[in-house]
Amino acid sequence: MSTPGGAPDITTPAAPPPGPRPIDIALLASVFVVAACGLLYELAAGALASYVLGDSVLQFSTIIGTYLFAMGVGSWLSRYFERQLPAHFLRIELLVALVGGAMPALLFLANAYVPEAFRLLLYGMVLLVGTLVGLEIPLVMRILKRNVALKDLVSQVLTFDYLGALAVSLAFPLLLVPQLGLIRTGLLFGLMNAVVALWALWLFRHELRRLGAHLAACALVLGLLAAGMAGAQHITSLAEDKFYQDRIVFAATSPYQRIVVTQGRAGHRLFLNGNLQFAERDEYRYHEALVHPAMAAHGAPRRVAVLGGGDGMAVREILKYPTVESVTLVELDPAMTTLFGQNPQLARLNGGALRDPRVRIVNTDAFGWLQQGAGGGEVFDVIVVDFPDPTNFAIGKLYTNSFYALLDQRLAASGYAVVQTTSPLVARRSFWTVVATIESVGLTATPYHAHVPSFGEWGYVLASRRPWRMPTQLPAGLRFLDLPTLALLRDFPRDMARVPAEVNRLSNQVLVHTYEQEWGQVLAH
């Protein structure tokens, strides 16, 4: 190592060059791209696993653990690459580009056509890509070691590695997935890996044997990935048309979820992350049962809040009451409220409810909105809670005693809240867990259920500070509910009757585990 004055350091066996060469700078820049691509494939696998398998915390945790293990295996295997390191690096980049770039597309197709093989393919590809990524950085470091001092080498490589990871971790949820979707994003980063291979081919052209074969391999991989990019929409349609069966009329990926609307014999159907949210054919049953027992029991509700329910169907039912002065719709995903407010076909389903001047849309997290005072401490006569089922911990927090305690603070003394609460037949313990959790914060819980053909028996829970009272009248024009039917909804037969259940807390999220277990048993059969 040289001293600042240029004199050799006699403690080292050899003096490296005084500064990095252009080829070394180019390789360090490649480290940035390689790190970004490696993390992108990991995030894409985790996102796909959570879309298809549910429970995002579990899926991301197992994917990250498997990926890091595979990277460790790759790093260990790098010791066996001794000669022609630039050639090995080039080949590995091409393999990463091809396998990692195609991974989202292949997994989407597998889920549609061979769903029983999805999990095996997912973890197999994660192991393969992780191992290849684990080989990259050690090989780069060994190539750079020829001309860069060790302490500078480690610091520089790790700096570019971490910067690349930071860049893609921010871009993935905020820019890449919303704008490109998972399939195009994977292929784009595969192309970036292939460009790094092409760049390495140029940098080490004087060292490489069989230069023509390497060039042909680069051209082949770049061509395949470019063709995939050009046909990405066709691949997406091929996978989703098979999965959803009906014709897809709208599909988009927001920072929060995959939104798909289909049209077929059941009319329009809405899917979020592959899970059915409503079918036009019978959604009126679900939404009438959700809204009217609370609204009619109050008698003259003026201020109403809807948490979730960005499709506007619950708002449509609420606006049937002439006493309503304002409806505050709190929906996390602006893509949902924009779609169901502006798309003519879908706005027709909610009767244009989201364009009603009495409706105020707040695009934010409902938990945070309640914590921050729900619009300056405003209280509501009726609060309709229409969240998706608790398939993961992010949604599960909206079914905890902490959430219901916040809800209680925003409920007028004579008010009612109603919570959609999964199937008391299929997920019996899950249903009664919600009842126990509402009761744990001092509210009176009134459970009931209705039959919705697209879902089967479906459950709801009314929450209030006083016992629920049977309404004396309902709005005109309802297609499902009338007073005799409403009286029957509280009757639970033996196979849906109450069972002991724990309180769902933020600290344990027992409901998510129970829900996954109960629905998993049904899906397994």
FENTAJO-V413546 format. One record per helix or strand of 3 or more residues. SS is the DSSP state (2 for helix, 1 for strand). FROM is the first residue (numbers start at 1). TO is the last residue. Records with the same first field share a line. If there is no record, write none. Layout:
BEGIN
SS = FROM-TO ; FROM-TO
END
This chain:
BEGIN
2 = 22-53 ; 56-80 ; 85-113 ; 115-144 ; 150-203 ; 211-230 ; 232-244 ; 283-298 ; 313-318 ; 334-342 ; 344-349 ; 353-355 ; 366-371 ; 374-377 ; 393-399 ; 401-409 ; 428-440 ; 483-488 ; 494-496 ; 510-524
1 = 247-253 ; 258-264 ; 267-272 ; 275-279 ; 303-308 ; 326-330 ; 359-362 ; 380-386 ; 411-420 ; 444-452 ; 456-464
END
